[in-house]
């Protein structure tokens, strides 16, 4: 880097990501299929790059262990943490999904899955559970008791209704009759305007990073922070975006722009970010530092293809925690 170059003004996360999320993102980015545990001191120093205090970092580690998302071990007075068995496969699958989401829109047969139900007001807890779990499946409320999705989710919806013991409900696969009102169009159930603004804001916030990369103005420390915060910022889109067919997307849809920005920055920052990760790890354990490595989108695609029947099936603590978080977020969101 030239000494006369001004310091790069890189984007910071709009709100500080929680330490648990930062730590799982860091380990999920640089510690694939490693049985070795990393000393807590090194993880504290990694999180310090993101403004996390030592107490906050150690609390995050304890909570992740309690949730089954980290393993722990002790050697003398040293406590160390690692990725539990079978979690690396989950990381590969989720990272592949994150990197490929939004590249193309799904094909559509023109039919909607419709769930119409009537649950008495006195069974408010049941209504809340049904709505939350429909939202996690990918449905949206067209009316109070009618939820829709352009995906073929009929069997999933029927399974959900059986699990909750709801009999006053109907699941349909149907098409709309031309000539209806805009408010009555099933696509109006999805708030695409707000989502599109989020994609536009994401792209505008991170596009300057590409200019800084071209100018060679990003240090390893900045690369690690920016790449990690970029991943944390993008990870919510595959969960919040209903991923509608191309026919249903509005004009000026900014997801392709945001997706290109995400993948380009993610891949280009990888080597620099790895340097910083190794630098910090080497202050505690030079041997462990040599084991860390980053993975770009091409490497992730190869790892994903190699999983075969080892692909996750929803029964690991990591997947269960992710599902519980999504359900909690759906429950707290506006019905």
C-alpha positions as CSV (number, residue, x, y, z in Angstrom):
1,X,0.0,0.0,0.0
2,X,1.4,3.5,-0.9
3,X,2.0,5.7,2.1
4,X,0.6,8.7,0.4
5,X,-2.8,7.1,-0.1
6,X,-5.6,8.5,2.1
7,X,-7.2,6.1,4.6
8,X,-10.1,4.2,3.0
9,X,-13.5,5.2,4.4
10,X,-15.2,1.8,4.4
11,X,-18.8,1.2,5.3
12,X,-19.5,0.1,8.8
13,X,-22.5,-2.1,9.8
14,X,-25.6,0.2,10.3
15,X,-26.0,-1.4,13.7
16,X,-23.3,-3.4,15.5
17,X,-23.7,-7.1,14.9
18,X,-24.0,-9.1,18.1
19,X,-20.8,-10.8,19.1
20,X,-22.3,-14.3,18.8
21,X,-23.1,-13.7,15.1
22,X,-19.7,-12.2,14.4
23,X,-17.9,-15.1,16.0
24,X,-19.9,-17.8,14.2
25,X,-19.3,-15.9,10.9
26,X,-15.6,-15.6,11.5
27,X,-15.2,-19.3,12.4
28,X,-17.6,-20.3,9.6
29,X,-15.4,-18.3,7.1
30,X,-11.9,-19.4,8.1
31,X,-12.1,-22.6,10.1
32,X,-13.7,-25.2,7.8
33,X,-13.4,-28.9,8.9
34,X,-10.9,-28.2,11.6
35,X,-10.9,-30.4,14.7
36,X,-8.5,-28.1,16.5
37,X,-9.8,-25.7,19.1
38,X,-8.8,-22.0,19.1
39,X,-7.8,-20.5,22.5
40,X,-10.3,-18.1,23.9
41,X,-7.6,-15.4,24.0
42,X,-7.3,-15.5,20.3
43,X,-11.0,-15.3,19.8
44,X,-11.2,-12.3,22.2
45,X,-8.6,-10.5,20.1
46,X,-10.4,-11.3,16.8
47,X,-13.6,-9.8,18.2
48,X,-11.7,-6.8,19.5
49,X,-11.3,-5.8,15.8
50,X,-15.0,-5.3,15.7
51,X,-15.2,-3.2,18.9
52,X,-16.3,-6.1,21.1
53,X,-15.0,-6.0,24.7
54,X,-13.2,-9.0,26.3
55,X,-16.2,-9.5,28.6
56,X,-18.6,-9.4,25.7
57,X,-16.5,-11.8,23.7
58,X,-16.2,-14.3,26.5
59,X,-20.0,-14.1,27.2
60,X,-20.6,-14.8,23.5
61,X,-18.5,-17.9,23.7
62,X,-20.3,-19.2,26.7
63,X,-23.7,-18.6,25.1
64,X,-22.7,-20.4,21.9
65,X,-21.4,-23.4,23.9
66,X,-24.7,-23.4,25.8
67,X,-26.6,-23.5,22.5
68,X,-24.5,-26.3,21.2
69,X,-23.0,-24.1,18.5
70,X,-19.4,-24.3,19.8
71,X,-17.4,-27.1,21.5
72,X,-15.1,-26.3,24.4
73,X,-12.0,-27.9,25.8
74,X,-9.3,-27.1,28.5
75,X,-5.6,-27.6,28.6
76,X,-4.2,-26.4,31.9
77,X,-5.5,-22.9,32.4
78,X,-6.3,-22.4,28.7
79,X,-9.9,-22.6,27.5
80,X,-10.3,-23.2,23.8
81,X,-13.3,-23.4,21.4
82,X,-14.0,-25.3,18.2
83,X,-16.7,-26.2,15.7
84,X,-18.8,-29.2,16.7
85,X,-19.0,-32.3,14.6
86,X,-21.2,-32.1,11.5
87,X,-21.3,-28.3,11.6
88,X,-18.8,-27.8,8.8
89,X,-21.3,-29.5,6.4
90,X,-24.0,-27.0,7.5
91,X,-21.6,-24.1,7.1
92,X,-20.8,-25.2,3.5
93,X,-24.5,-25.5,2.6
94,X,-25.4,-22.2,4.2
95,X,-22.5,-20.4,2.7
96,X,-23.3,-21.8,-0.8
97,X,-26.9,-20.7,-0.4
98,X,-25.7,-17.2,0.7
99,X,-23.4,-16.9,-2.2
100,X,-25.8,-18.1,-4.9
101,X,-29.0,-16.6,-3.6
102,X,-30.4,-14.1,-6.1
103,X,-28.4,-15.2,-9.1
104,X,-31.6,-16.4,-10.8
105,X,-35.3,-16.3,-10.0
106,X,-37.2,-19.6,-9.7
107,X,-39.4,-20.8,-12.5
108,X,-43.1,-20.6,-12.0
109,X,-46.1,-22.6,-13.3
110,X,-48.5,-19.7,-12.7
111,X,-50.2,-21.3,-9.7
112,X,-50.3,-20.1,-6.1
113,X,-50.4,-22.2,-3.0
114,X,-53.3,-20.7,-0.8
115,X,-53.9,-21.5,2.9
116,X,-57.3,-20.3,4.1
117,X,-58.1,-20.9,7.8
118,X,-60.4,-19.9,10.5
119,X,-59.1,-20.0,14.1
120,X,-61.2,-18.5,16.9
121,X,-59.9,-15.3,18.5
122,X,-59.9,-17.1,21.9
123,X,-57.1,-19.4,20.5
124,X,-54.8,-16.5,20.0
125,X,-51.7,-18.5,20.8
126,X,-52.6,-21.0,18.1
127,X,-53.2,-18.2,15.6
128,X,-49.9,-16.7,16.4
129,X,-48.1,-20.0,16.0
130,X,-49.8,-20.7,12.7
131,X,-48.9,-17.3,11.3
132,X,-45.4,-17.4,12.4
133,X,-44.7,-20.9,11.0
134,X,-46.5,-20.0,7.7
135,X,-44.2,-17.0,7.5
136,X,-41.1,-19.2,8.0
137,X,-42.3,-21.5,5.2
138,X,-42.4,-18.6,2.8
139,X,-46.1,-17.6,2.9
140,X,-47.4,-14.0,3.3
141,X,-50.8,-12.8,4.5
142,X,-53.0,-11.6,1.6
143,X,-55.9,-11.2,4.1
144,X,-56.2,-12.1,7.8
145,X,-57.1,-15.7,7.2
146,X,-55.7,-16.2,3.8
147,X,-51.9,-16.7,3.2
148,X,-50.3,-17.2,-0.2
149,X,-47.0,-18.4,-1.9
150,X,-46.1,-18.9,-5.5
151,X,-44.2,-22.0,-4.6
152,X,-45.6,-25.5,-4.5
153,X,-45.9,-25.7,-0.7
154,X,-49.1,-27.6,-0.4
155,X,-47.7,-30.6,1.4
156,X,-45.7,-28.5,3.8
157,X,-48.8,-26.5,4.6
158,X,-50.9,-29.6,5.2
159,X,-48.1,-31.0,7.5
160,X,-48.1,-27.8,9.5
161,X,-51.9,-27.8,9.9
162,X,-51.8,-31.4,11.1
163,X,-48.9,-30.6,13.6
164,X,-50.9,-27.7,15.1
165,X,-54.2,-29.7,15.1
166,X,-56.1,-27.2,12.9
167,X,-58.9,-28.7,11.0
168,X,-60.8,-25.5,9.9
169,X,-58.4,-24.8,7.1
170,X,-58.1,-25.4,3.3
171,X,-55.0,-25.6,1.2
172,X,-55.4,-24.9,-2.5
173,X,-53.2,-24.8,-5.6
174,X,-54.8,-22.3,-7.9
175,X,-54.5,-19.5,-10.5
176,X,-55.9,-16.0,-10.4
177,X,-58.7,-14.8,-12.7
178,X,-57.6,-11.8,-14.8
179,X,-59.2,-8.4,-14.1
180,X,-58.9,-8.3,-10.3
181,X,-57.8,-5.3,-8.3
182,X,-54.2,-4.5,-7.4
183,X,-54.9,-4.9,-3.7
184,X,-56.4,-8.3,-4.4
185,X,-53.4,-9.6,-6.4
186,X,-51.6,-12.2,-4.4
187,X,-48.3,-10.6,-5.1
188,X,-49.5,-7.6,-3.0
189,X,-49.1,-9.7,0.1
190,X,-45.3,-9.4,-0.3
191,X,-43.7,-6.0,0.6
192,X,-41.4,-5.9,-2.3
193,X,-41.0,-2.1,-2.3
194,X,-39.4,-2.1,1.2
195,X,-37.2,-5.1,0.3
196,X,-36.0,-3.5,-2.9
197,X,-35.0,-0.4,-1.0
198,X,-32.9,-2.6,1.3
199,X,-31.2,-4.1,-1.7
200,X,-30.5,-0.7,-3.1
201,X,-29.2,0.6,0.2
202,X,-26.9,-2.5,0.5
203,X,-25.4,-1.9,-2.9
204,X,-24.9,1.8,-2.4
205,X,-23.3,1.2,1.0
206,X,-20.8,-1.4,-0.3
207,X,-20.0,-0.4,-3.9
208,X,-17.3,2.1,-2.7
209,X,-15.4,-0.9,-1.4
210,X,-14.7,-2.1,-4.9
211,X,-13.2,1.3,-5.7
212,X,-10.9,1.0,-2.7
213,X,-9.9,-2.5,-3.7
214,X,-9.0,-1.3,-7.2
215,X,-6.9,1.5,-5.6
216,X,-5.2,-0.9,-3.2
217,X,-6.4,1.1,-0.2
218,X,-7.7,-1.7,2.0
219,X,-5.5,-3.1,4.8
220,X,-5.8,-6.7,6.1
221,X,-7.6,-5.5,9.2
222,X,-10.1,-3.5,7.2
223,X,-10.6,-6.5,4.9
224,X,-11.4,-8.8,7.8
225,X,-13.9,-6.4,9.3
226,X,-15.5,-5.4,6.0
227,X,-15.8,-9.0,4.7
228,X,-17.3,-10.3,8.0
229,X,-19.8,-7.4,8.3
230,X,-20.7,-7.8,4.6
231,X,-21.5,-11.5,5.3
232,X,-23.6,-10.6,8.4
233,X,-25.5,-7.9,6.5
234,X,-26.2,-10.1,3.5
235,X,-27.2,-13.3,5.4
236,X,-30.7,-12.0,6.2
237,X,-31.7,-11.6,2.6
238,X,-32.0,-15.4,1.8
239,X,-34.3,-15.6,4.8
240,X,-36.4,-12.4,4.3
241,X,-36.7,-12.4,0.5
242,X,-39.6,-14.5,-0.7
243,X,-37.6,-15.2,-3.8
244,X,-40.5,-14.7,-6.2
245,X,-40.6,-15.8,-9.8
246,X,-39.3,-13.3,-12.3
247,X,-42.8,-12.7,-13.6
248,X,-43.8,-11.3,-10.3
249,X,-40.8,-9.0,-9.6
250,X,-41.2,-5.2,-10.0
251,X,-39.4,-3.1,-12.6
252,X,-36.0,-1.8,-11.3
253,X,-35.5,-4.8,-9.0
254,X,-32.1,-4.2,-7.4
255,X,-31.3,-7.7,-6.1
256,X,-29.1,-8.6,-9.0
257,X,-27.0,-5.4,-8.4
258,X,-26.7,-6.1,-4.7
259,X,-25.9,-9.8,-5.3
260,X,-23.0,-8.9,-7.7
261,X,-21.6,-6.4,-5.2
262,X,-21.8,-9.0,-2.4
263,X,-20.0,-11.8,-4.3
264,X,-17.3,-9.6,-5.8
265,X,-16.4,-8.0,-2.5
266,X,-16.6,-11.3,-0.6
267,X,-14.3,-13.0,-3.0
268,X,-11.8,-10.2,-3.5
269,X,-11.4,-9.4,0.2
270,X,-10.8,-13.1,1.1
271,X,-7.0,-13.2,0.8
272,X,-6.5,-9.9,2.7
273,X,-9.0,-10.9,5.4
274,X,-7.2,-14.3,5.8
275,X,-3.9,-12.4,6.5
276,X,-5.5,-10.5,9.4
277,X,-7.2,-13.7,10.8
278,X,-3.8,-15.4,10.7
279,X,-2.0,-12.4,12.2
280,X,-4.3,-12.4,15.2
281,X,-4.2,-16.1,15.7
282,X,-0.4,-16.1,15.5
283,X,-0.2,-13.9,18.5
284,X,-1.5,-16.8,20.5
285,X,-0.7,-19.9,18.5
286,X,1.5,-19.7,15.3
287,X,0.8,-23.4,14.6
288,X,-3.0,-22.8,14.5
289,X,-2.6,-19.7,12.4
290,X,-1.1,-21.8,9.6
291,X,-4.2,-23.9,9.5
292,X,-6.7,-21.1,8.7
293,X,-7.8,-20.3,5.2
294,X,-10.5,-18.4,3.3
295,X,-12.9,-19.8,0.7
296,X,-14.2,-17.9,-2.3
297,X,-17.4,-18.7,-4.2
298,X,-15.7,-21.1,-6.6
299,X,-14.2,-23.1,-3.7
300,X,-17.5,-23.1,-1.9
301,X,-19.2,-24.5,-5.0
302,X,-16.7,-27.4,-5.1
303,X,-17.1,-28.1,-1.4
304,X,-20.9,-28.1,-1.8
305,X,-20.8,-30.4,-4.8
306,X,-18.6,-32.8,-2.8
307,X,-21.0,-33.1,0.2
308,X,-23.2,-35.8,-1.5
309,X,-25.3,-37.6,1.1
310,X,-23.5,-35.7,3.9
311,X,-25.6,-32.7,3.2
312,X,-27.4,-31.5,6.4
313,X,-30.9,-32.8,7.2
314,X,-32.0,-30.2,9.8
315,X,-31.1,-32.2,12.9
316,X,-27.9,-30.5,13.9
317,X,-27.8,-27.9,16.8
318,X,-26.7,-25.2,14.3
319,X,-29.7,-25.8,12.0
320,X,-32.1,-26.1,14.9
321,X,-30.8,-22.9,16.4
322,X,-31.2,-21.1,13.0
323,X,-34.8,-22.4,12.7
324,X,-35.6,-21.3,16.2
325,X,-34.2,-17.8,15.5
326,X,-36.3,-17.5,12.4
327,X,-39.4,-18.6,14.2
328,X,-38.8,-16.1,17.0
329,X,-38.2,-13.3,14.4
330,X,-41.4,-14.3,12.6
331,X,-43.4,-14.3,15.8
332,X,-42.2,-10.9,16.8
333,X,-42.8,-9.4,13.3
334,X,-46.1,-7.8,12.5
335,X,-48.8,-10.3,11.7
